[in-house]
């Protein structure tokens, strides 16, 4: 599929509007719309043809125009954008469509809980959208809607299709497919198979519908997360990627960076998608602090993405002035930084091999991967997230976190990587076979999993945290590890017993450790492999213990076998990333800092459900005297602060390591290393 080049400053303009609301679009004024977008520095805006309620905002003969709309609102918005050179991709809800499902209830998905094997019906007494089944004729109907939009707007800048998900379903269409294939509707694997076939059916039919109208039309299918390893799916059906990642809406502030670390290795232009909302989508009257949007957009640039900010249009059709002042403050800065942020690629010493890519999982919350990513972000390591098809030879170190089952073909590739001088960091059950024995030479023997649900560890002095030299609690069991030719990284201390019943408990939480080591090691290191006996990254993701983080950062340094490409004195709350811009013969070091603070986040208050995680950015405190050294691959002729254009003094040693100090920056600073072309 032809790849699509994105603009830097996009708005994703939600418009999910109940049919009970009158006066749709009555306050739309072309001149005001244009002025608002221009003053907010917006250069692309996604407009709605059809929303989750199932209502259309264009003149339609295929679907149902909103009953409160008396004119072609999409046409008015679209033409207003084109007059001022603002791109206009068009949105259609694909998975949710209340109006059409009310007319065709036989197209409604009937979700099956695979744990209980019972259908889960959605009550019409409850507010909420309804999901269409992709094994039903709904998909053919959706294709007609897509083609109608493309006939009306052949010069649109892409089709955005939303809520692309197919759960196990017991509707009449899925049941018919099960029977035709001789499958058992009471078998969870068979239900999953039919669900996957429905999803593939959706992708094939909708993409073909777009390409039949215009082979070069950009298309994006949104499911809220880009799963590592789905390369064939992406290459067949996507022209670009949009990483939905609203930090305050449940995704958190690390999700985008870790997603970008993966998709930056794929042949797509991509953007990050945050929101202007205090919480998440659909929040009228909820406003993020402008400093938060400034930081979130800066992070998108730092990790190689273009920018998109989600908004929701009021039913009257008037853009909210407060919202676009917020957006404008962020996008004014983005516009100034664009020259250093296009056609870039990430610089990395380390790769995390994603569990989802190895095992085919679509889960967004893979704890070991997230914990490893956080350790590398907080430790200011330069890294990628990779799948099994990417080039391993680029990396000095590959991390397989906690519980990755390695199939034979991958084992062979990883062994070839080791034979060529690479190094693996394995933790927990990663790198072990079904019997718990190592697939690679660890320089140690394994004797199964510890019988203790919680144990303790004391690393060797060089791996200990700053202030702790006593055994630290580890909240999941370790593998019983006995070093042979490998170097022990410290000792495991067993508790006196498991906390199980009235006779076997001590104090409020854990049974204390025995005063002497267990005889088993917490880890082992050889010239090729470093192995940790605990699922340490999952433990860090779950508990966030600072001494554990300090230990893991030191383990990563040990496994690298030498100095990282980049060294700095940034605090763990700050972020750093490095991008190469080969066409301009320069390297861009991105320094980021924000104070992310929890304020709220309870599930309910007085019976009112809360959506979001209650984290905010209010003030942006400056960081002073930030020192950085970077191993450049070519001689550096000058260093500048951008977009200020100010020269920055630097030193370069005989090995080409460039060192400099940024006296002060707030939120985001680009430091550019210039080479001879």
C-alpha positions in Angstrom: 0.0 0.0 0.0 1.2 3.5 -0.8 2.5 5.3 2.3 1.1 8.6 3.3 3.1 11.7 4.5 1.3 13.4 7.5 1.3 17.0 8.5 2.6 18.0 11.9 -0.4 19.8 13.6 -3.6 17.8 13.4 -6.8 17.9 15.4 -9.0 14.8 15.7 -12.5 16.4 15.9 -14.9 14.0 17.5 -18.6 14.7 16.9 -20.6 11.9 18.5 -24.0 13.6 18.9 -27.3 12.2 20.2 -30.3 12.3 17.9 -32.2 13.9 20.9 -30.2 17.1 20.5 -31.7 19.7 18.1 -30.0 22.6 16.2 -27.0 20.7 14.9 -24.5 22.9 13.2 -26.6 26.1 13.5 -23.7 28.2 14.8 -21.2 27.1 12.2 -19.7 30.1 10.5 -17.1 29.6 7.8 -15.0 32.7 8.6 -15.0 32.0 12.3 -14.1 28.4 11.8 -11.2 29.3 9.5 -9.9 32.0 11.8 -10.0 29.7 14.8 -8.0 27.0 13.1 -5.4 29.4 11.7 -4.9 31.1 15.1 -4.4 27.7 16.6 -1.8 26.8 14.0 -3.8 23.7 12.9 -2.8 22.3 9.5 -5.0 19.2 9.4 -8.4 18.3 11.0 -10.3 15.0 10.9 -14.0 15.7 10.1 -17.0 13.5 10.8 -19.1 11.8 8.1 -20.7 9.4 10.6 -20.5 9.1 14.4 -20.9 6.2 17.0 -24.6 7.1 17.3 -24.9 6.2 13.6 -25.8 9.7 12.4 -24.3 11.2 9.2 -23.3 14.8 8.9 -23.2 14.8 5.1 -26.1 14.3 2.7 -26.5 10.6 2.6 -28.7 8.1 0.7 -27.0 5.1 2.3 -27.3 6.0 6.0 -29.3 8.4 8.1 -28.5 12.1 8.4 -28.7 13.4 12.0 -32.4 14.3 12.6 -31.4 17.7 14.0 -29.2 18.7 11.0 -30.8 20.7 8.2 -27.8 21.0 5.8 -24.6 19.3 4.7 -22.4 20.2 7.7 -19.5 18.1 6.5 -19.4 19.9 3.2 -19.4 23.3 4.9 -16.6 22.3 7.2 -14.6 20.6 4.5 -14.8 23.5 2.0 -13.8 25.9 4.7 -10.7 23.9 5.5 -9.7 23.5 1.9 -9.9 27.2 1.3 -7.2 27.8 3.9 -5.0 24.8 3.0 -5.9 22.7 6.1 -6.0 19.0 5.3 -9.3 17.2 6.0 -9.3 13.5 6.5 -12.8 12.1 7.0 -14.0 9.9 9.9 -16.6 7.1 9.9 -17.4 5.0 12.9 -17.1 1.4 11.8 -17.5 -0.7 14.9 -20.3 1.3 16.6 -23.4 2.4 14.8 -26.6 2.7 16.9 -28.9 4.1 14.2 -28.2 1.3 11.8 -28.2 -1.4 14.5 -31.7 -0.2 15.6 -32.8 -0.8 12.0 -31.0 -4.1 11.7 -30.8 -5.7 15.2 -29.6 -8.9 13.5 -26.3 -7.2 12.8 -25.7 -6.6 16.5 -22.7 -8.4 18.1 -23.5 -10.7 21.0 -20.3 -10.8 23.0 -19.4 -14.2 24.6 -17.5 -14.3 27.9 -14.9 -17.0 27.3 -14.5 -17.7 31.0 -18.1 -18.6 31.5 -19.0 -19.3 27.9 -22.1 -17.3 28.2 -23.4 -14.5 26.0 -23.3 -11.0 27.5 -26.3 -9.0 26.4 -26.3 -5.2 26.5 -29.3 -3.6 28.1 -31.1 -0.8 26.3 -31.8 0.7 29.7 -28.2 1.6 30.0 -26.5 4.5 28.2 -23.9 3.4 25.7 -23.1 2.5 22.1 -23.8 -0.8 20.4 -21.2 -2.9 18.6 -21.8 -4.3 15.1 -20.5 -7.8 14.2 -18.0 -7.9 11.4 -19.3 -11.3 10.3 -22.6 -9.7 9.5 -23.8 -7.8 6.4 -23.1 -4.7 8.3 -19.6 -4.6 6.8 -21.0 -4.5 3.2 -23.3 -1.6 4.3 -20.3 0.2 5.8 -18.5 -0.1 2.5 -21.4 1.6 0.7 -21.1 4.5 3.2 -17.4 4.8 2.7 -17.8 4.9 -1.1 -20.6 7.4 -0.9 -18.3 9.7 1.2 -15.5 9.3 -1.4 -17.8 10.1 -4.3 -18.8 13.3 -2.5 -15.3 14.2 -1.2 -12.8 12.7 -3.7 -10.2 15.3 -2.6 -10.3 14.4 1.1 -7.0 13.6 2.8 -7.8 10.1 4.0 -10.4 7.9 5.6 -10.3 7.2 9.3 -12.3 4.2 10.5 -12.8 3.7 14.2 -13.4 1.0 16.8 -11.9 -1.9 14.8 -12.3 -4.8 17.1 -14.2 -8.2 16.9 -14.8 -10.0 20.1 -16.0 -13.7 20.3 -19.6 -13.4 19.2 -22.7 -15.6 19.2 -24.9 -13.7 16.8 -26.7 -15.6 14.1 -24.0 -14.8 11.5 -21.1 -16.1 13.6 -23.1 -19.2 14.5 -23.8 -19.9 10.9 -20.1 -19.6 10.1 -19.3 -22.0 12.9 -21.7 -24.5 11.6 -20.5 -24.2 8.0 -16.9 -24.9 9.1 -17.9 -27.8 11.4 -16.7 -25.9 14.5 -18.0 -26.1 18.0 -19.7 -22.9 19.3 -18.9 -24.1 22.9 -15.2 -24.2 22.2 -13.4 -20.9 23.1 -10.7 -21.5 20.5 -13.3 -21.9 17.7 -15.1 -18.7 18.8 -11.8 -16.8 18.7 -11.1 -18.3 15.2 -14.4 -17.0 13.8 -13.9 -13.6 15.5 -10.5 -13.3 13.8 -12.0 -14.2 10.5 -14.6 -11.5 11.0 -11.9 -9.0 11.7 -9.9 -10.0 8.6 -13.1 -9.8 6.6 -13.6 -6.2 7.8 -10.1 -5.2 6.8 -10.3 -6.7 3.3 -13.7 -5.4 2.4 -13.3 -1.8 3.8 -9.8 -1.3 2.4 -10.9 -2.6 -1.0 -13.9 -0.2 -0.9 -11.5 2.7 -0.4 -9.0 1.6 -3.0 -11.7 0.9 -5.6 -12.5 4.6 -5.5 -8.9 5.9 -5.3 -5.9 3.6 -5.1 -3.8 6.3 -3.5 -6.4 7.4 -0.8 -4.8 7.2 2.7 -6.6 4.9 5.2 -6.3 4.2 8.9 -8.1 1.7 11.0 -8.1 2.6 14.7 -8.3 0.1 17.5 -6.7 2.3 20.2 -3.3 0.6 20.1 -0.8 -0.6 17.5 0.2 -4.2 18.6 3.9 -5.1 17.9 4.2 -7.9 15.4 1.1 -7.3 13.2 3.3 -6.2 10.3 1.5 -8.0 7.5 -1.8 -6.5 8.7 -0.3 -3.0 8.8 1.5 -3.3 5.4 -1.7 -4.6 3.7 -4.3 -2.3 5.0 -2.7 0.9 6.5 -1.1 3.9 4.7 0.1 5.6 8.0 -0.3 5.1 11.7 -2.0 7.2 14.4 -1.0 6.2 18.0 -4.1 6.9 20.1 -2.6 7.6 23.5 -4.3 10.0 25.8 -2.1 10.1 28.9 -4.9 11.2 31.2 -7.5 8.9 29.6 -6.1 5.6 30.9 -3.1 5.2 28.6 -0.6 7.0 31.0 2.5 9.0 30.1 4.7 6.1 29.1 2.4 4.4 26.6 3.0 6.7 23.7 6.8 6.6 24.0 6.8 2.8 24.1 4.5 2.6 21.1 6.6 5.1 19.2 9.7 3.0 20.0 8.1 0.2 18.0 6.5 1.9 15.1 9.5 4.1 14.4 11.1 1.0 12.9 8.2 0.4 10.5 7.9 2.0 7.0 5.2 4.4 8.0 4.8 8.1 8.9 3.0 8.2 12.2 1.5 10.7 14.6 0.7 10.6 18.3 -2.8 11.3 19.4 -3.5 12.9 22.7 -6.6 15.0 23.8 -7.4 18.4 25.1 -9.6 16.8 27.7 -8.8 16.7 31.4 -9.8 13.0 31.3 -10.6 11.3 28.0 -12.9 11.4 24.9 -16.3 12.9 25.0 -15.6 15.3 27.9 -17.4 18.5 27.2 -16.1 21.3 29.4 -13.0 19.4 30.5 -9.7 21.2 29.8 -6.1 20.0 30.1 -3.7 22.5 31.4 -1.8 24.1 28.5 1.5 23.1 29.9 0.4 19.4 29.6 -0.4 19.8 25.9 2.9 21.6 25.4 4.8 18.6 27.0 2.7 15.9 25.2 3.3 17.5 21.8 7.0 17.9 22.5 7.2 14.3 23.5 5.6 13.3 20.1 8.3 15.3 18.3 11.0 13.8 20.5 10.0 10.3 19.7 9.7 10.8 16.0 6.0 11.5 15.5 3.7 14.2 14.1 1.1 15.6 16.4 -2.7 15.1 16.8 -4.9 16.6 19.6 -8.3 15.2 20.2 -11.3 17.6 20.6 -15.1 17.1 20.5 -17.2 19.6 18.6 -20.2 21.1 20.4 -23.5 20.1 18.6 -24.0 23.7 17.5 -21.0 23.4 15.2 -18.9 26.2 16.8 -15.3 25.4 17.7 -14.6 26.1 21.4 -12.4 29.2 21.8 -10.8 28.0 25.1 -9.9 24.7 23.5 -8.2 26.3 20.5 -6.2 28.7 22.6 -4.8 25.7 24.5 -4.1 23.9 21.2 -2.6 27.0 19.7 0.0 27.4 22.5 1.3 23.9 21.9 1.1 24.1 18.1 2.9 27.4 17.9 5.9 25.7 19.4 5.5 22.6 17.2 5.5 24.8 14.1 8.8 26.4 15.2 10.4 22.9 15.7 9.2 21.1 12.6 12.4 21.6 10.5 14.3 19.4 13.0 11.6 16.7 13.3 10.8 15.4 9.8 12.4 12.4 8.1 14.2 11.2 11.2 15.0 7.8 12.7 15.6 6.7 16.2 19.1 6.0 17.6 19.3 2.9 19.9 21.8 0.7 21.7 19.2 -1.6 23.1 16.1 -3.4 21.9 13.2 -4.9 23.9 11.8 -7.9 22.0 8.0 -7.4 22.5 6.1 -10.4 24.0 3.1 -9.5 21.8 5.2 -9.9 18.7 6.5 -13.3 19.8 3.3 -14.8 21.1 0.7 -13.0 18.9 -1.0 -11.3 21.8 -3.1 -8.2 21.2 -3.0 -7.2 24.9 -2.0 -3.6 25.5 -1.0 -4.3 29.2 1.9 -6.7 29.0 3.5 -6.0 32.3 7.1 -7.2 31.7 7.4 -5.2 28.5 6.0 -2.1 30.1 8.3 -2.5 33.2 11.3 -2.9 31.0 10.3 0.1 28.9 10.0 2.2 32.1 13.4 1.1 33.4 15.0 2.2 30.1 13.1 5.5 29.8 13.8 6.4 33.5 17.5 5.3 33.1 17.9 7.4 29.9 18.9 4.5 27.7 18.5 4.7 23.9 16.3 1.8 22.8 13.8 0.4 20.3 11.0 -2.0 20.7 11.2 -4.7 18.1 9.3 -7.7 16.6 10.8 -11.0 15.5 11.3 -9.8 11.8 13.5 -6.8 12.6 17.3 -6.7 12.3 18.8 -7.9 15.6 22.3 -7.0 14.6 21.7 -3.3 15.1 21.7 -3.6 18.8 24.4 -4.2 21.5 21.7 -5.7 23.8 18.3 -7.3 23.4 16.0 -7.7 26.4 13.4 -10.4 26.6 11.3 -9.5 29.7 10.0 -12.0 32.2 7.8 -14.6 30.5 8.4 -14.9 26.7 8.0 -18.4 25.3 10.6 -18.6 22.6 9.7 -20.8 19.6 12.5 -22.8 17.7 12.8 -20.3 14.8 13.3 -17.4 17.2 15.8 -19.4 19.3 17.9 -19.9 16.2 17.8 -16.2 15.3 18.8 -15.2 18.8 21.6 -17.7 18.9 22.9 -16.3 15.6 22.8 -12.9 17.2 24.8 -14.1 20.1 27.3 -15.8 17.8 27.8 -12.5 16.1 28.7 -10.7 19.3 25.3 -9.6 20.7 24.2 -9.9 24.3 20.8 -11.0 25.7 19.2 -9.9 29.0 16.7 -12.6 30.1 14.5 -12.4 33.1 12.1 -14.8 34.9 10.9 -17.5 32.5 12.1 -15.8 29.3 14.7 -18.0 27.6 13.5 -21.2 29.3 11.8 -24.2 27.7 8.6 -25.8 28.8 10.5 -27.8 31.5 12.1 -24.6 32.9 15.5 -25.4 31.4 17.6 -22.7 29.6 17.6 -22.5 25.8 20.9 -20.6 25.8 24.1 -21.1 27.8 23.5 -19.2 31.0 26.6 -20.5 32.8 24.2 -21.9 35.4 21.8 -24.7 36.3 18.1 -24.2 37.0 16.2 -26.3 39.5 12.6 -25.1 38.9 10.6 -22.3 40.5 10.9 -21.4 44.1 8.2 -22.8 46.4 8.0 -19.4 48.0 5.5 -16.9 46.7 7.6 -14.0 47.9 11.3 -14.0 48.5 14.1 -11.5 48.9 17.3 -10.6 47.1 20.6 -9.0 47.9 22.6 -8.0 44.8 26.4 -7.9 44.6 27.6 -4.4 45.8 28.0 -2.9 42.3 24.4 -3.6 41.5 22.8 -2.4 44.7 20.6 0.6 45.0 22.0 3.8 46.3 20.8 3.4 49.9 20.0 -0.3 50.4 22.5 -3.1 51.2 20.0 -5.4 52.9 17.8 -8.1 51.2 14.9 -6.5 49.3 11.5 -8.1 48.9 10.6 -9.4 45.5 6.9 -9.9 45.1 6.9 -12.9 42.8 8.8 -16.2 42.9 12.2 -16.6 41.4 13.6 -19.5 39.4 16.1 -21.6 41.5 19.4 -20.7 39.9 22.8 -22.2 40.6 25.8 -20.6 38.8 28.4 -22.9 37.3 30.7 -21.0 34.8 28.7 -17.8 35.1 29.2 -15.0 37.5 26.7 -14.8 40.4 25.0 -11.4 40.6 23.9 -11.9 44.2 21.9 -14.0 46.6 18.2 -15.0 47.1 17.0 -15.1 50.7 14.0 -17.4 51.4 11.2 -16.5 53.9 10.6 -18.8 56.8 7.3 -20.0 55.2 4.6 -18.9 52.9 1.7 -16.8 54.2 -1.0 -19.4 53.9 -3.2 -19.8 57.0 -3.8 -19.1 60.7 -0.6 -21.0 61.6 1.5 -19.6 58.8 1.5 -15.8 58.8 3.7 -13.1 60.2 2.8 -9.4 60.6 0.8 -7.5 58.0 2.4 -8.6 54.7 5.4 -10.9 54.1 7.0 -13.5 56.2 10.5 -12.2 57.0 13.6 -13.6 55.3 15.9 -16.2 56.9 19.1 -14.6 58.0 21.3 -16.7 55.7 21.2 -16.9 51.9 19.2 -19.7 50.3 22.1 -21.0 48.2 20.5 -19.8 45.1 21.5 -16.8 43.0 19.3 -13.9 41.9 21.1 -13.7 38.6 24.1 -14.8 36.6 26.2 -13.1 33.9 28.4 -14.5 31.1 30.0 -12.6 28.1 26.9 -13.4 26.1 23.9 -13.6 28.4 22.7 -11.9 31.6 19.9 -13.7 33.3 17.8 -12.6 36.3 15.9 -15.3 38.2 12.9 -13.0 39.1 10.3 -11.6 36.7 11.9 -8.3 37.7 10.4 -6.0 35.1 6.8 -7.1 36.0 7.6 -6.5 39.7 8.8 -3.0 38.9 5.8 -2.3 36.8 3.5 -3.4 39.6 5.2 -1.9 42.6 7.5 0.8 41.3 10.1 0.2 44.0 13.0 2.7 43.6 15.8 0.4 44.9 14.6 -2.2 42.4 14.7 0.3 39.6 18.3 1.3 40.6 19.3 -2.3 40.6 17.8 -3.0 37.2 19.4 0.1 35.6 22.7 -1.2 36.8 22.0 -4.6 35.4 21.3 -3.1 32.0 24.6 -1.2 32.2 26.3 -4.4 33.1 24.7 -6.3 30.2 25.6 -3.6 27.7 29.3 -4.4 28.5 30.5 -0.8 28.2 29.3 2.8 28.3 25.9 3.5 26.8 25.8 5.7 23.6 24.4 8.5 25.7 25.1 9.6 29.3 23.4 12.4 31.1 22.5 13.7 34.6 18.8 14.1 34.0 16.5 13.0 36.8 14.5 9.8 36.3 11.3 11.8 35.8 12.9 13.5 32.7 13.2 11.8 29.3 15.9 11.9 26.6 15.7 10.6 23.0 18.1 10.9 20.0 17.1 11.2 16.4 19.2 11.1 13.3 18.2 13.4 10.4 20.4 12.1 7.6 19.2 14.4 4.8 20.3 17.4 7.0 23.5 15.7 8.2 22.6 16.2 11.9 21.7 14.4 15.1 19.0 15.8 17.4 19.1 15.2 21.1 15.7 15.8 22.6 15.6 16.7 26.3 12.1 16.5 28.0 10.9 17.3 31.5 7.6 17.7 33.2 6.1 17.2 36.7 3.5 14.5 36.3 1.3 14.6 39.5 -1.6 12.3 40.6 -4.6 14.4 41.5 -7.6 12.2 41.6 -8.1 8.9 39.9 -10.5 7.1 42.2 -12.8 4.7 40.4 -16.0 6.3 41.8 -17.0 9.2 44.1 -20.5 9.2 45.6 -21.6 6.8 42.9 -20.3 8.8 40.0 -17.9 6.7 37.8 -14.7 8.5 36.9 -13.0 8.1 33.5 -9.3 8.7 33.4 -6.4 8.3 35.8 -6.3 11.6 37.6 -2.8 12.6 36.5 -2.0 16.2 35.6 0.8 18.5 34.5 0.4 22.0 35.8 3.7 23.8 36.3 6.7 23.2 34.2 9.8 23.6 36.3 13.1 24.4 34.6 16.0 22.0 34.7 19.5 23.6 35.1 23.0 22.4 34.2 22.0 19.4 32.3 25.1 17.5 31.2 25.1 15.2 28.2 27.7 13.1 26.4 27.0 11.3 23.2 29.1 8.9 21.2 28.9 10.4 17.7 29.6 8.3 14.6 31.1 11.2 12.6 33.1 14.3 13.5 30.9 17.0 14.9 31.5 20.5 13.5 29.1 22.5 15.7 26.3 22.2 18.3 23.3 24.4 18.5 20.2 24.9 20.6 17.0 24.8 18.5 14.8 26.4 17.6 16.7 29.3 19.2 19.5 28.9 16.7 22.0 29.6 19.5 25.5 28.0 19.4 26.4 25.7 22.3 30.0 25.1 23.5 31.0 21.5 23.4 34.0 19.2 23.9 35.0 16.1 21.8 37.4 13.4 23.0 39.6 11.3 20.9 36.9 8.6 20.5 34.4 11.0 19.1 32.3 11.4 22.3 30.7 14.8 22.4 30.0 16.5 25.7 28.0 19.7 26.4 26.0 21.4 29.1 22.5 23.0 28.7 22.4 25.7 31.3 18.6 25.7 31.6 15.6 24.4 29.8 11.9 24.1 30.4 9.7 21.3 29.0 11.6 20.6 25.8 15.0 21.5 24.4 16.5 20.2 21.1 20.3 20.1 21.0 21.5 19.6 17.4 24.9 18.1 16.5 25.9 19.2 13.0 28.2 17.2 10.7 29.7 17.9 7.3 27.3 16.9 4.6 
